[in-house]
Amino acid sequence: MMITLRLLCVLATLSLCFVARAQTAPCPWLTEGTAAELLSGPVAVATRILPAGDSTCAFTLQQGAATSVLEISITASDHSICPPNSMKLPGIGNEAVFCTQNHPPNEITDIVSGRARNLYFAVRLTITGKPSTTLSHAMRQSLLEQAAEEVAGNLY
């Protein structure tokens, strides 16, 4: 009787571990480690994966008063995020472009958007507040291009 009770407790504990693990689904397009490397620090991950194709992953790095969020959006339809005259990025999926949106006060969003097969993707880097180390425009673009290459590659 005591062995059966212990076995039930162990099995219940193990099943709770598996349930808890299933609730924190990893991002299918970019790993937490890659996001942490790109943002230069440990990140918190939030994912929302829907079967219809409209899904997001957000990696958040908090550094003092500054917050950096690397967000990946996958959709089944085109949502033209960047203006038509945006910088084209050949070699990243299909029709990839780069643009920047300024949102005062103290917020900037850089975006790479494009298409891979029949899915559209957008990779956004939003920096809010005053980071301790300032990333130049070229550094932010390079960071986003690396992330977008990973995303587009994983969509093929």
N, C-alpha and C positions, 0 to 999 in steps of 0.2 A: 504494500500500500504506500509506504513512504517513498519507495523507488519510483512508483508510478506518478506520484505527486511531483517529485523532483523533475522527472522527465517532462511532464506537462509544463512546468515552469520554464524549463530550458527551451522547449519548443515554442512556447508563447513569446519568450524574449527574442528568440531568433526570428520569428515571423514579424515582430514589431520592427526589428532592424531592417528587414527587407522592405516593409511598407515605408519606413522613413527614407530609405535609400531611393525608392521609386519616386518619391515626391520631389526630389531634387534632380530632375532630369538634366543631363548635360546638354550643352548647345551642340547640335549636329554639324554646325558649319565652322566653328572656331572653338578651340579648347580653352579652358580656364588658364592653363599655363601660358599659352600663346598670348592671350589677352593681358595677363599679368606682365609678361615680358615687353609687350608693346607699350603698355601704360607705365612701366617701370615701378611696379609695386603690387602688393596683394589686392585682389579684386573680389567683390561680392558678385554673385551671378544670379540673374533672374531669367527664367525662360518661360515662354508661352508657345507651345507647339500645337497647332491645330491641323487636323487631317486635310482640310481643304487647301492648305498651302499658305495661308496668311499666318505667319509665325514671327516671333521676335526673340532675341537674346540680348540681354543688357549686362555689361560688365562695368561695375562702378568702382572707382578708386577714390578714396577720400584722403586728401593730404592737407591737414590744417583746415583753413577756411575755403580751400578749393576742392571742387568735385569734378572729376573727369568721368564721362560715361561713354563707353564704346558700345553702340547699339547696332544690331544687325536685324534688318527687316526683310522678310521674304514674302512676296505676294504673287498671286496668279495673274494680276492685271497691272498695267503700267500706271504709275501715279506721278509722272513727270515732276520730280522733286527739284532738279536743277534747271535753270533757264536754258533756252536753246543755244545761246552763245558760250556755254560752259566748255572748259578745257577737256578735250577728248583724251581718253586713256586707252590706246590700242594695246591689245594683249591681255586685257582683263575682261573675260567674258565677252559679251557682244554689246556694242554701243555704250560702253562705260564712259562716264564723265565725272569731273571733279568740280565742286563749287563750294563757296563759303557763304554762310549767312550770319550776320551780326545781329545780336539781340541785346540791346542795352538793358540794364547796366551790367557790365562785367560778364557777358556770356557770348561765346562764339561757337558756331557749329560748322564743321567741315563735313562734306558729304561726298562719297563716291557712290554713284548709282549706275546700274547696268542691268543686263539680262544674261542668263545662262539657260540655254534650251528654252523651255516655255515658262520659266519663272523669272520674276524681276527681283532684284536685290538692291538694298541701300545699306551702306555702312556709314554710320554717323559718329563723329567724335564731338561731343559737346563739353566744353570747359566752362565752368561757372565759378566765379570768385577769382581771387588772385593766387595762382599757383606759386609755390616757392621757386620752382625752376620754370622759366618761360620757354615754351616750345615755339620756334619760329614757324612761319607759314610753310616753308619748305619741309621742315621736320614733321609737321602735322600731316602734310600731304603724303610724305613718304610712309608714315605710320599707317595712314588709311589705305594707301595702295597695297601695302603688305597684307593688311587684313582682308581687303577686297579680293586679292589674288587667292587667298586661302578659301574664302567663301565661294567664289566662282568655281574654283577647282573642285570643291566638295559638292557643288550642285550638278556637276557633269557626271 
